[in-house]
Amino acid sequence: MHGPIQASNARRRLPPEKVAAVAMGLVSAAITVTWASLGMTSTSATVRDPWSHTELGSTATQYTATVPSHGVVMLKVFGS
Protein backbone atom coordinates (compact mmCIF):
# COMPACT_ATOMS: atom_id res chain seq x y z
CA MET A 1 0.00 0.00 0.00
CA HIS A 2 1.43 3.39 -0.96
CA GLY A 3 0.39 6.97 -0.33
CA PRO A 4 -0.14 9.29 2.59
CA ILE A 5 -2.08 6.69 4.62
CA GLN A 6 -1.17 3.05 5.20
CA ALA A 7 -2.38 0.20 7.35
CA SER A 8 -0.68 -3.16 7.47
CA ASN A 9 -0.78 -6.21 9.66
CA ALA A 10 1.59 -8.94 10.77
CA ARG A 11 -0.45 -12.11 10.24
CA ARG A 12 0.09 -14.83 12.80
CA ARG A 13 -1.43 -18.27 13.19
CA LEU A 14 -3.20 -17.32 16.42
CA PRO A 15 -4.79 -14.08 17.60
CA PRO A 16 -4.14 -11.27 18.20
CA GLU A 17 -3.62 -9.46 14.92
CA LYS A 18 -1.06 -6.67 15.08
CA VAL A 19 -1.90 -3.62 12.99
CA ALA A 20 0.21 -0.54 12.33
CA ALA A 21 -1.59 2.54 10.98
CA VAL A 22 0.73 5.18 9.51
CA ALA A 23 -0.08 8.75 8.39
CA MET A 24 2.74 10.04 6.22
CA GLY A 25 1.09 13.29 5.17
CA LEU A 26 1.21 16.81 6.61
CA VAL A 27 -2.09 16.40 8.49
CA SER A 28 -3.52 13.81 10.84
CA ALA A 29 -5.68 11.11 9.27
CA ALA A 30 -8.51 8.81 10.30
CA ILE A 31 -7.51 5.29 9.28
CA THR A 32 -10.07 2.49 9.32
CA VAL A 33 -9.11 -1.16 9.55
CA THR A 34 -11.80 -3.74 8.83
CA TRP A 35 -11.69 -7.23 10.29
CA ALA A 36 -12.22 -8.64 6.79
CA SER A 37 -9.08 -6.85 5.54
CA LEU A 38 -7.16 -8.73 8.25
CA GLY A 39 -8.61 -12.03 7.10
CA MET A 40 -10.65 -12.35 10.28
CA THR A 41 -14.05 -14.04 10.22
CA SER A 42 -15.06 -12.89 13.70
CA THR A 43 -18.35 -11.08 14.13
CA SER A 44 -16.73 -8.74 16.66
CA ALA A 45 -13.27 -7.93 17.97
CA THR A 46 -11.62 -6.19 20.89
CA VAL A 47 -8.96 -3.56 20.13
CA ARG A 48 -6.01 -2.80 22.41
CA ASP A 49 -3.23 -0.19 22.24
CA PRO A 50 -0.07 -2.11 23.21
CA TRP A 51 2.00 1.06 23.62
CA SER A 52 -0.29 2.71 26.19
CA HIS A 53 -1.55 -0.62 27.59
CA THR A 54 -5.18 0.46 27.19
CA GLU A 55 -8.30 -1.31 25.95
CA LEU A 56 -9.94 0.66 23.14
CA GLY A 57 -13.21 -1.27 23.10
CA SER A 58 -15.03 -3.87 21.06
CA THR A 59 -16.59 -3.30 17.66
CA ALA A 60 -18.49 -5.42 15.16
CA THR A 61 -16.63 -5.02 11.86
CA GLN A 62 -13.94 -2.31 12.01
CA TYR A 63 -11.94 0.20 14.03
CA THR A 64 -10.99 3.77 13.11
CA ALA A 65 -7.90 5.38 14.63
CA THR A 66 -6.86 9.01 14.34
CA VAL A 67 -3.18 9.04 13.45
CA PRO A 68 -1.14 12.24 13.84
CA SER A 69 0.83 13.70 10.94
CA HIS A 70 3.91 11.55 10.28
CA GLY A 71 2.73 9.33 13.11
CA VAL A 72 2.00 5.69 13.82
CA VAL A 73 -0.72 3.96 15.82
CA MET A 74 -0.14 0.33 16.81
CA LEU A 75 -3.13 -1.87 17.57
CA LYS A 76 -3.74 -5.43 18.69
CA VAL A 77 -7.03 -6.90 17.50
CA PHE A 78 -8.50 -9.94 19.28
CA GLY A 79 -11.32 -11.72 17.44
CA SER A 80 -14.18 -13.11 19.48
C-alpha positions in Angstrom: 0.0 0.0 0.0 1.4 3.4 -1.0 0.4 7.0 -0.3 -0.1 9.3 2.6 -2.1 6.7 4.6 -1.2 3.1 5.2 -2.4 0.2 7.4 -0.7 -3.2 7.5 -0.8 -6.2 9.7 1.6 -8.9 10.8 -0.4 -12.1 10.2 0.1 -14.8 12.8 -1.4 -18.3 13.2 -3.2 -17.3 16.4 -4.8 -14.1 17.6 -4.1 -11.3 18.2 -3.6 -9.5 14.9 -1.1 -6.7 15.1 -1.9 -3.6 13.0 0.2 -0.5 12.3 -1.6 2.5 11.0 0.7 5.2 9.5 -0.1 8.8 8.4 2.7 10.0 6.2 1.1 13.3 5.2 1.2 16.8 6.6 -2.1 16.4 8.5 -3.5 13.8 10.8 -5.7 11.1 9.3 -8.5 8.8 10.3 -7.5 5.3 9.3 -10.1 2.5 9.3 -9.1 -1.2 9.5 -11.8 -3.7 8.8 -11.7 -7.2 10.3 -12.2 -8.6 6.8 -9.1 -6.8 5.5 -7.2 -8.7 8.3 -8.6 -12.0 7.1 -10.7 -12.4 10.3 -14.0 -14.0 10.2 -15.1 -12.9 13.7 -18.4 -11.1 14.1 -16.7 -8.7 16.7 -13.3 -7.9 18.0 -11.6 -6.2 20.9 -9.0 -3.6 20.1 -6.0 -2.8 22.4 -3.2 -0.2 22.2 -0.1 -2.1 23.2 2.0 1.1 23.6 -0.3 2.7 26.2 -1.6 -0.6 27.6 -5.2 0.5 27.2 -8.3 -1.3 26.0 -9.9 0.7 23.1 -13.2 -1.3 23.1 -15.0 -3.9 21.1 -16.6 -3.3 17.7 -18.5 -5.4 15.2 -16.6 -5.0 11.9 -13.9 -2.3 12.0 -11.9 0.2 14.0 -11.0 3.8 13.1 -7.9 5.4 14.6 -6.9 9.0 14.3 -3.2 9.0 13.5 -1.1 12.2 13.8 0.8 13.7 10.9 3.9 11.6 10.3 2.7 9.3 13.1 2.0 5.7 13.8 -0.7 4.0 15.8 -0.1 0.3 16.8 -3.1 -1.9 17.6 -3.7 -5.4 18.7 -7.0 -6.9 17.5 -8.5 -9.9 19.3 -11.3 -11.7 17.4 -14.2 -13.1 19.5 
